[in-house]
Amino acid sequence: MSNVHLLPNDRIHAYLLANEPPEHHELRKLRELTRTRPDAQMQIAPEQGCFLALLVRLIGARSILEIGTFTGYSALAMALALPADGRLVTCDVNEDAVFVGRSHWARAGVAGKIESIIAPALTTLAELERAARPRVDLVFIDADKPAYDQYYECALRLVRPGGLIVLDNMLRRGEVVDFTNDDPRTVAIRALNAKIANDERVVERDGAERAGARGAACRIHAGPRPGARGIRHAWSCHGEGLGRAVPGIPARVGPRTGNGVRVRRARTGAARVR
Ligand SMILES: C[S@@+](CC[C@H](N)C(=O)[O-])C[C@H]1O[C@@H](n2cnc3c(N)ncnc32)[C@H](O)[C@@H]1O
């Protein structure tokens, strides 16, 4: 997790933030409070919260599963975008961090939408599978990187057809394209990116519509940025795009993709399930 940005420079980042919708006051307070912690870099960036909220609204999500709560910023961002009867289950092992977020969820009026489970995520996910709850619309994966592949497989079983799996840190601040980097977290993410790219459960390989396919896939295209340690990154959508699913949602920021869909730039990867 990181709230450090891979954008070309600070002015462009400031411009991007200036053109985001205003951050909800409880999100701002929670972000400012979290910034005082030594582990603050684990929190998603505000524009990522905005992107997640956009995804929630685009797919009309009513049910969300989050893996990695921390102080609850992403949970709050998504819960605010859910309808009044929407539900978000969020998992973490760190009770102290989650405690920080609870009062902000309450003050924002969304505590009733959020179920926080404190346990190793794989245990929680196994229990959710056993409980045979209705399948969720969106899964957000943002916890320990070496277990991402297991979270992804669980997510595939728990998400509904046409739902969305969103994975954070899929570029690892650019480490994925430094093949001398053998950090187990980076190695795990690199392997998962390659796996998702060829995973017929989520990817329209050639971008063509397929008979019976109900969803679409988004994935990251990344390449080295000349003269910098960071990387340039963008999104593309294939197949039935996210934007087409929900008419009337304004797509105000982001590159236009191959099929005419606009998606916000983000470091977060997303895969739509068929
Ligand atoms: C990057 S942070 C999540 C940030 C959060 N999404 C936000 O926006 O603030 C990752 C979280 O995953 C949690 N975590 C790490 N390993 C875990 C595990 N095995 N099961 C559940 N949570 C875990 C950590 O305690 C940490 O709070």
The ligand as an SDF file (V2000), in Angstrom:
LIG
                    3D

 27 29  0  0  0  0  0  0  0  0999 V2000
   -2.3640   -1.6780    2.8360 C   0  0  0  0  0  0  0  0  0  0  0  0
   -3.2330   -1.8620    4.2760 S   0  0  0  0  0  0  0  0  0  0  0  0
   -4.9090   -1.6070    3.8190 C   0  0  0  0  0  0  0  0  0  0  0  0
   -5.2230   -0.1710    3.5390 C   0  0  0  0  0  0  0  0  0  0  0  0
   -6.6830    0.1600    3.4590 C   0  0  0  0  0  0  0  0  0  0  0  0
   -7.3040   -0.4860    2.3460 N   0  0  0  0  0  0  0  0  0  0  0  0
   -6.8780    1.6650    3.4110 C   0  0  0  0  0  0  0  0  0  0  0  0
   -7.3480    2.2070    2.4560 O   0  0  0  0  0  0  0  0  0  0  0  0
   -6.5100    2.3550    4.3450 O   0  0  0  0  0  0  0  0  0  0  0  0
   -3.0830   -3.5780    4.4700 C   0  0  0  0  0  0  0  0  0  0  0  0
   -3.7850   -4.1430    5.6680 C   0  0  0  0  0  0  0  0  0  0  0  0
   -3.7900   -5.5570    5.5170 O   0  0  0  0  0  0  0  0  0  0  0  0
   -3.7330   -6.1120    6.7960 C   0  0  0  0  0  0  0  0  0  0  0  0
   -3.2820   -7.5060    6.6900 N   0  0  0  0  0  0  0  0  0  0  0  0
   -2.0230   -7.9540    6.4650 C   0  0  0  0  0  0  0  0  0  0  0  0
   -2.0190   -9.2940    6.4610 N   0  0  0  0  0  0  0  0  0  0  0  0
   -3.2910   -9.6890    6.6770 C   0  0  0  0  0  0  0  0  0  0  0  0
   -3.9230  -10.9470    6.7720 C   0  0  0  0  0  0  0  0  0  0  0  0
   -3.2470  -12.0880    6.6320 N   0  0  0  0  0  0  0  0  0  0  0  0
   -5.2480  -10.9810    6.9960 N   0  0  0  0  0  0  0  0  0  0  0  0
   -5.9570   -9.8320    7.1270 C   0  0  0  0  0  0  0  0  0  0  0  0
   -5.4230   -8.6190    7.0490 N   0  0  0  0  0  0  0  0  0  0  0  0
   -4.0970   -8.5440    6.8270 C   0  0  0  0  0  0  0  0  0  0  0  0
   -2.7950   -5.2200    7.5720 C   0  0  0  0  0  0  0  0  0  0  0  0
   -3.0230   -5.3490    8.9650 O   0  0  0  0  0  0  0  0  0  0  0  0
   -3.1260   -3.8520    6.9960 C   0  0  0  0  0  0  0  0  0  0  0  0
   -3.9870   -3.1480    7.8520 O   0  0  0  0  0  0  0  0  0  0  0  0
  1  2  1  0
  2  3  1  0
  2 10  1  0
  3  4  1  0
  4  5  1  0
  5  6  1  0
  5  7  1  0
  7  8  2  0
  7  9  1  0
 10 11  1  0
 11 12  1  0
 11 26  1  0
 12 13  1  0
 13 14  1  0
 13 24  1  0
 14 15  1  0
 14 23  1  0
 15 16  2  0
 16 17  1  0
 17 18  1  0
 17 23  2  0
 18 19  1  0
 18 20  2  0
 20 21  1  0
 21 22  2  0
 22 23  1  0
 24 25  1  0
 24 26  1  0
 26 27  1  0
M  CHG  2   2   1   9  -1
M  END
$$$$
